Amino acid sequence: MKIKTASVNGFVPLERTASRAKFTLGQRLSFHHCHRDQANWIKQVFTEQGIVQGIFWDEKNNDVVYQLNASARVGKIYAHEQDIIQLNTQEQSACPWGQVESKACDGIIVHVDHEVNATQLLKDVVAALRLNVIDYYRHKRKLHILLKTATSVVRVSYDNVAEFKVFAKRVNFHQASEALMA
């Protein structure tokens, strides 16, 4: 007879003395609040901290999962042990699109370098947004990346499809690419 245990989000709670967990209740941890397949520079931009509130076992992935109480912006999140990072061991990498000016909970602002191929840049931006919206947030959030040049501002948003705006006016992919090259 199989014993049925209560689960939270599909995770089974581990006992407080469980030796499987590397971290303990109340410990402050850092994690990437984005898809694990994102580029390293995106992971660095979306590095958050949280305090361990619960420790669980994910039977599906055979891994320890931590319930973290992060900032008010992020809230409560479940992070797999393999996604917990040590900030001092993380190599810094630069954004290939330009300089990241700021970050918000729903996106980032990048001042674009002049040497960047605008068409490839937009394709890369859409791919990064799609990965987070579909595979990480599971369509629960709409994300944005603002691309600034000396002469234009292009906003790329992703919900179910990519949406492009130049100075708040909706445009197609080609027009957005031209605005970045101007």
N, C-alpha and C positions, 0 to 999 in steps of 0.2 A: 504494500500500500504506500502510495506517494504522499508525503506530508505537504500540505499546501501552506505556503508562507505568504505573508502580506508583502506587496511590492509597491514601490513608488516609481512612477514613470517606467515600469518594466524592470526596475532594478531591485534586487533583494538586499535588505539592510544587513550589513556586517556587524558582528558583535564589537563592542568597544575594545576588546582585547585581540581583535583579529590581527594575525601576524602578516597577512597578505598586503596590507596597506603600508605604503612608505611614509605617509603623512598622517598627522593626528588631528583630532577635533580642536578647533580654535587656532590652528596654524594658518598664517598668511601665505598664500600661494599666488604665483603669476601664471596666467594662461593666455592663449591667443583666442580672441573673440572673433574668429573667422574660420573658414574652412581650412582643414589641415593641408590641402594641396595648393593653397595660395602661395605666391612668391614670398620669399623671406622678408622683403621690405614691407609688404602689406601686413604680414604677421607682426612685424615690429610696431607698425603704426597702431594696430589693434590689440596690443598687449594690455591686459587688464589685471587687476589684483582682486582677490577675494579671500574671505576667511572660511575655513572648512566648517560647515554646519552639520554634515552627515557623510557617512562612508557607506557605499553600497557595492554590490557585486552585479555586474552585467553578465548574465548567463549566456546571452546571445553572442557577445564578443569575447567572453572569457577574460574580463578585465575589471579592475577596480575603478569605480566612479565616485567622484567627490561632489557633494552638493556644496556650492560656494555661494556665500552672500557677498556679492560684489557691490559696486557703486550703485546709487539710486538709478542711474541711467541704464545700467545693465540689469540690475536686479538679481534674482536667484537663478543660478545656472548650474548645470551638471557637466562636469569636465572629466574625461577619461584620464587615467593616470599618465598615459603616454603623451597627453597633450599639455600636461603641467610642465612648465619650463623653469630653468634656472637662468635668470637674467644675466648673471655674470659670465655664463658660458656661451651666450648667444652672440654670433658674429654680426656686426653691423653691416648692412648693405644699403646702398643708395637707391632711390627711386629712378628707374631708367627713363621715365617720362619727363622729369624735371625735379623741382623742389617742392616737397610737401609743405604747404603753408599752415594748414590747420586741419583738425579732425573734429567731427561731430558724431553723434551716435548713429546717424544714418548716412554718413559718407565722409569724403575728404575733399580738400581744395588743393590742386596742384598747379604751380606756376610752371608752364610748359617750356622746355628748352626749344630753341629755334631749329636745332638740327634734327628734330624728331619727324619721322614720316607720319603725316597726319592720318592717312588711311589706316596704317598699321596700328597707330596709337589708339584710334577709335575701336578697332577690332579687339585689341588687348584689353581696353577698358570694359567693353561689353562682356568679354569672356570672364574677366575678374568679377564683375557684378553678377553675372549669371550664376557662377559657381557659388557665391555666397547666398544669393536670393533663393535659388532652387535647392541646392544640396545642404546648405548650413541652416538657413532660416525657414526652409520649407514653405516658401511663399507667404510668410507671416509679416514680412517687412518689405518696404520699397527702399532701395538704396540709390545713392547718387554719388557721382564724381564730377566736380567742377574743374574744368580745364581752363586756365587763364593764360592769355598771351598779352602782349603789349597792346593789341588792337581789338581783342574779342574775349568773350566769356562763353564757353560752351558747357552746357549742363547735360550730362548723360545720366539718365535714370533707368532703373530696371525694376519691373514688377513681374509681369508675365512676358513682356517684350521690351526691347530697348526703345527709349524715347530720347530724342535730341532736342535741345533748345539753345538758341543763340540769342543772348540778351532777352531771355524770357519768351521768345517767339518760337513756336514749334517748327522744326525743320526736319528734313530727311537726312539720311546718313551722308550723302554727297554734299549737301549744303553745309553740314556741320564740319566736314573735312575741309571744305573751301574756307570756312571761317577761321579754322586753325592755321591755314597756310597764309592767310592775308597779313 
